[in-house]
């Protein structure tokens, strides 16, 4: 009977369950047309809440218990590549004993290069996919990195292609095959969730592999890294040009801590109450019309004003790069409550810093030359995820959610918004696209998480599964966070925003409505 179940799957899936479905038997698992080496397949015991780290290099732990699961570690097509380095698509697959019939692909981060613990913790509201009974897979996308941003693998053609788009497609197929073999039936629903590089990968899945996943969640996507790095260089130079210089001409900081506080306080004074409540968060960013020019000193510099060069540098940096004709190269960054944060990845007001380059001390920037260089780099541009025709993905019932922190200092949320609007236009307009896609802008949140003025814990995983499996469209998703204990707010699907009704507990999401 089990063989008959598998016989209904595509040819690559049609093999009997390995060793009766036992974990150790998966070391012998093979797939046609590829070299697959399973390094180990072992049963991982259940773990109590607070005993498993999300990241081996970080102290944060999973706040819920994890079930016992079979962990399979292996690599596809291991080889020796350029420079004599070893390559291969590494992966880890978690197969829980309490499987709920679902499969989740956990997106990567940085330039990948390591196989992360398969948990599915991103945007899960604190309850990772594995804890819920999902089978979860992760991958290094084809190379081993010395750090999060080790780009040495780009010298190898196949490793580059694997990172840009090949590996996630191959690992998705392999994971589905192993799931079907281990459990004796195929996954009923498949999901992809990732942020940053994982957000780019999520977009790739909707664009290059439109039939692979039923539901996709893309957070703070690194979808045009050439352009976003250009924007950071532009902002850094704008700050440097306006900053005081030392005897050698080296620019110093443009803003003191007091100046940064002044800017953020002024933004809040101008925009905080637009959502009906003064609470230290800007939930109606579309109505925020803050202009730094109001802070220009009328006389000598004091603690309650900024010099004309400071204002000029601030406006230029946040407006985003323009070419010599004034055309937008990359969107600017919104004025938000988290732009001066120093924890984690520092907010943009602390100085624009690329994650892959040392501090930029330049005082000149040729935007035309910079964008021409990016345009001419055809190799790197293959990693951009700007394709908007998602007709195949949407027509098979696929659902796609985006979220982006409004204080993200690396990738502008306005770039994600511009993509969403282009995608909406190219797929029949809002009346059509709202049937399968939503975008949420997260006030105060930095890159993927964190912030002193944010509610950065939200359950997009339940939102996407509910939409795919029950047809419940997530018009809003409730968010909480450590920055404001006891407070909750709805994250409303763009273009709506959370507006306080004027009645009831202002810290309770149920007293807000989504208003356009």
N, C-alpha and C positions, 0 to 999 in steps of 0.2 A: 504493500500500500504506500509506503514511504517513497519508494522509487517512482510510483505513479504520480505522486505529488510533484516530485522534482522533474519528471519528464515533461510537465507542462511549461517549464521555464525555458528561456533561450538556451541554445546548444551549450554555451560556455558554463551554464549552471547545472546541466544535466549529468550529474554524477551522484552515486549513492552517498549517504552520510558517512563521514570519515570515522572509522573505529566506533561505530554505534553512537556517534555524537559526543563521545568523551573528549575532554579537553586535550589530553596528551596526544590523542590521535591526530590532531591538527598539524603536528610536525611533519606529517607525510602528505599534507594537502598540496596539490599541484594544479596549475591552470594551463590550458593549451596555448601555445604560441608565445610563452614567456618563461623566463628563468625565475622561479620563485624559491627562495630559501627561507624556511621558518627557523629562526634561531632558537626559539623556545615557545612552549605553550604550557602555561602553568595556572593552577587554580589559586586565585588570590582570596584569602579569607575575608569575611565581612569585617567592616571597620566601624567602630563607634564614632559618634559625632565628635569633631574636634581632634581626631587622630590622624587625618590624612591632609597633607599639604597640597594646595592647588598647584603650586610650583615648588619643586625641590629647593630652589634658590631663594625662596621668600617664606616669611613666617606664617602667612595667612593659611588657615586651615578650613576644611569643609565643615560647615556647621550642622550637617545632618549625617546620619549613618549611611554607609555605603554597603550594598549587598555583596555577597560573595560572587566572584565572576572569574571567568576564564580569560586570561590575558595572553594574546598571541602577538609575538614580536617577529618581524621578518623584513625582507627586502625583495624588491622586484628588480631583475636585470642588473645585478651587481657587476661592476666592470672597472677597468682602469682607464681613466680618461686623460685629458690634457694635463701636462705637467707631471704625469705619473701618479696623479691623485686617484683615490678610490671613490667611486660614485655608485649610486643605486638608490632606488626609491624606498626608503625605510618607512615602516608603519607600525602602529600598535592598535590592536583591536580588542575591546572589552566586550565580553559576551556574558551578561549577567544571568544568574540562575532564575531570577524572577522576571524574565524577559516579557515585555509588554507588546511585542510584535512590531516595535518601531526601530528605525535605524537613524542615527544622527552622525553626521560628519562634522567634526570640530575643526574650525579654521585655525590657521597658524598666526604668526606674528613676526614683525621685523622682516628679515630676509630668511626666515625659517632656519633650517640647518640642524634642527633637533626634533626628536619625536617626543611630543609632550604627553603627559599623563592623560589618557582618554577618559575624560569626565563629562564634557559638555556643560561647563559651568557658566559660559558667557551668556549674559542677559537671561539668566534662568531664575532670577529672584531669590537666589540663595539655595535653590534645590536643583542641583545638577541633573543632567539627563540620565546619567548612570544610576543615580539614587532613585530615579523614577522607574527604572527598568528598561531604558533604551540600551541597545547595542551601540557603542560609540567607537569611532575610529579617528586616529590622528596620523599625520605624516610629516616627514622632514622635507617633502617635495623634491627629493632627489640628491641631496648633498648633506655633508656634515659641516657645520660652521663652528669657528673658534669663538664666536660671540653672536649676539642677536643681529648684528649688521655686518657680518663677514661676507663680503661680496666677491671673494676670490674665485668662487665657482663659475662666475660669468665668463671665464676664459674657456670653458668647456661648452660646446654647442648644445649637446643633449641636456646637460645639467641646467643650462639657461632655459631651454624650452620646457624642461620638467618643472622648474620653478614658476615660469610664467603661466603655464596652463595645462601641460600634459599630465603631471603627476596626480593632481586631484581627480582627474577623470579616470585614470587607471586604478587608483586606490578605491574610488567609489565602486567601480565594477567588482574589483577583487573582494571588498568588504561584503558586498551583497552576496557574492558567491559563497563566501565562508559562512555567512549567517544562514543561508539556505541549507548548506551542508550540515552545519552544527545542530540547528534546531529542527531540521527536516521540513521546513517550509520557508518561503520567502518572506521578507519583511513586508508588512501590510502598508506601511507608509515610510517615506524617507525624507529626512530634513537636513539642511545645511545651516549652521549658525557660526558666524565669526565676526571679529572686529579688527579694524586696522587692515593688516595684510589679509586676515581672515575675512574682513568685509569685502576686500577686492576679490578674493576667491569666491565668496558667495555670489557676487555679481557675475563672475565668470561662469558659474554654474547655470545661472539663468540665461546667459548669452551664448556660451559655447556648447553647453550640455543641457539643452532645455528640457529633455525628457527624463533626466536622471532623478530629479527631486520633486516632491510634492509641495514642500514648503521651504522657503529660504529666508534667513534673517541676516541682513548686512548692516553692521555697525561701523560708523566712522571710517568708511572705506578709503584705502590708499589707492584710489583709482587712477590718478594721474601724477605719479610721483615726480616726474620731470618738471611738470608745471607747479606742483605744490612746493618743491624745493626752490624753484625760481622765485616763488612768492615769498618764501622765508628769506632768501638772499635780498630781495627788494626791500622787505621790511627792516632787515638788519642794517642795510645801507642807509635807509631813511632815518633810522635812529642815530647811526654814526655821524651822518652829515650834520645833524642838529645838536649833537652832544659836545660838551666842552672837550678840548684836546690838551694833551700834555705837551711838554717841550719838544718831543719828537714828532708831534702831530697825531699821536695815537688817541683815538676817541675813548672817553670814559663813559660811565652810565649816564643815560639821558635823564632818568628820573630817580629821585630819592624815594625812600619808603613812604615818606609823607606825601610826596607827589603822587605816587601810585594810589595811595588811599584816597586822596582828593579826587582823582579821576574816577575811581570806582564809586565813591560816594555820590559824585555828580551824575554818573550814569544812573544810579539807583534813584536819585532825586527826580530825574527826568522821566524815567521809564517804569519804575517799580509798580506804581499804582495803576498803570494802564490796564492791569488785569482785575482791577476792583479791590486790590488788597496790597497794603504796604507790608511786605514780609521778607525783604532781602533777596527776592528772586524775580526774574523778569520772565513771566509766562506769556506775555504778548509782545514778542520781539518785532512783529511786523509794525507795531505802532511806536516803536522806539525811534525817536528822531534826535537823539543826543548829538550836539555839535560841540566839539572841543573848543571852538572859538570863544564860547562864553567864559572860558577860564583864563583868557589872556589878561595879564596884569596891566592895569592902567598906569602904573608907576613902577616902583621898585618891586623886585620879586619878593613875595611873602609866602606863607604857608597856605594861603587860600587862593592862590592863582598860579598860573604857569607862564613862562616866558613865551614870546612869539615863536622862537625856534622850537621849543618843546611842543607847542601846539601844532606847528607845521609838520614836525617829524611824526607826531602821533597820527595826524590825519592822513598823511601820505602812506604810512605803514599799513594802517587799517583799511585804506581804500583799495589796496591791492595793486599789482603791477599793471602798468599801461605801456603801450608802445609809443613811438615818437609821434604818432598821429592821435594819441589819446584813446586808442581802442583797448578794451579789456583783454589781458592775457590770462588772468586767473582772477576769480572773484576775491573781494576783500574779506575781512573778518568782522563779525558783528561785535558791537560794544555790549559786553555782558558782564555779569557780576563776578565771574571767575578769572578774568584776564590778568589779574595781579597775583594769583595763587603761586606759592613757592613750593608746595609739597608735590611729590611725584614729578611729573613733567611740568616745569614752570610755565605759567601763563605767558601769553605773548607780550604783555607789558613789561616783562622782565628782560626782554631782548629776544629777537627771533633766533632760534637755534635749530638747525637741521639735525635730525637724528643720525645722519651718516657723515657729518663733517665737523671740523673744529669750529670754535667761535669765529664768526665773520667780522673782521675789523676793517673791511674795505669802506671807502668813502665815495666811491664812484661805481656806477652800475649802468651798463649798456643793455637795456631791456630788449632792443631789437636784435642785437647779436645773441643774447641769451636764448631768446625764443627760437631764433633760426637754428641754433645748435641743437635744441631739443627736437625741433621738427625734422632735422637731418639725421637724428639718431634712430634709424628704423629698427635696430635691434631692440632697444629699450622700449620703444613705443608699442611693441607687440604685447607688452604687459598691461597697457591701458585698458580700462573696461568702460568704454564710452558707447558701445553698441546699444541701440535703442529698440530695434525690432525684436520684440519678445512675443510675437504672435504664436509661435509653437509652444513656448512655455505656458502662456496664459490659456491657450486653447485646450490643453490637456488637464486644466484645472489647477495649475500651479499657482501658489500664493507667495507674494514677495513683500517683506517688510524691511524698511530702512529705519535706522535711528542714528542721530548724530548729536554730540555734545556741542552746545553753542559757545563754549569756551575752549574748544579744541585748538591748541596752538600749532598743530602740525598740518592738518588737513581741514580746510575751511568747510564748515557746514553749508555755506552758501554754494559751494561747488556741488555737493551732494544734492542740494535743493535744485540747482540749475539742471543737473542730470535728470532728476525726477520730473521736472517740468517738461524737458525735451522728450523724455520717454512717454510721458502722458500725452503730449501732442502727437507723437508718432504712432500711438496705439489707439487712436480713436477718440482722444479727449478724456476729460475727467469722468464723464458719465460712464464710460467703458472701463477705464483703468481702476476706478474705485471698487470694482467687482473683484479685483485680484491683487491690489497693491496699496500700501499705506506708508507714509513717512512721518516720523516723530522727531521733533527737535527738543533736546533736553537742556533746559536752562541751567547755567552754572557748571555743567559737566565738562571736564577736560577731555583728554584723549581716551575714549572708551570707558573711563570710570574716574571717580575722584573729583574733589572740589570742595571748597569751603562754603559754597552757597548752592548746593545742588541736592537733588534727590536722585541718586544714581543707581538705585536697586529697583529693577522692574523685570517682570516675567514675560519676556517676548516668546519664550518657548511655549507657554500655555496659550498665548495669543495665536501663534501660528498653528499649533495643533488643533485648537478649537475652530479656527477658520477652515482648515483643510478637512477635518474629520466631522465637524458638526455644522459647518456653514455659518458659524457665528462671526460676523465681520468685527474686527477689533477697532471700533471707532475711538476708543481710548484704552490706555493701559495704566494701571495705578502704579505710582512710583513712591518709594520711601528712601531714606538714606541716613547715614550716620551724622551728617552735618546738622540735621534737624530731627532729633529723636522725637518720636510720637507724631510726626507730621506726615501726611500723605497728600498727593496731588494726582489728578489724571494727566497723563501725557496724551494730548489730543492729536488725532491724525490731521496733518496739514491739509488745507490751510486754516483749520480751526485752532483755537487756543483755549486754555483753561481759564474761565472767568468765574470769580467768586459771586455767588448768588446774593450776597449781602445778609444772609441769615444762616444761623447755625455755626458750629465749631469751625473756625477758619483753618484748623489743622486736620480736618477730615475731608478726604477727597469727594465724599458724597455731597458736599455742599458747594461743589463747583459744577459748571456746565461747560460743554464744548461749544464755543461760539465762533462764528466766522466773522 
